[in-house]
């Protein structure tokens, strides 16, 4: 080693390029998943899930494993017309109100805000 640290810089550059490649791979898989859900293509989903299992990012492999653990529900999301989006919206609104009014309002005022349709 010549003391210039060139070996360290090369190793660091190699590491960063690998991370960049992984980031692009994760982004590509995420976009594919959104497209599959939007178009409701369950057969393509199976192929995508197989590809995801070989992804270099451990988080994506973990995501694939969690999808496999409840595969019946995932398949139902592709085929059934129902969604829990409206329920999640109400839960989000209630959580926001609770945090906004914590320690500042009485139960009666919170009840009025929750029941208010606006």
Secondary structure by P-SEA (a helix, b strand, c coil): ccccaaaaaaaaaaaaaaaaaaaaaaaaaaaaaaaaaaaccaaaaaaaaaaaaacccaaaaaaaaaaaaaaaaaaaaacccccaaaaaaaaaaaaaaaaaacccccaaaaaaaaaccc
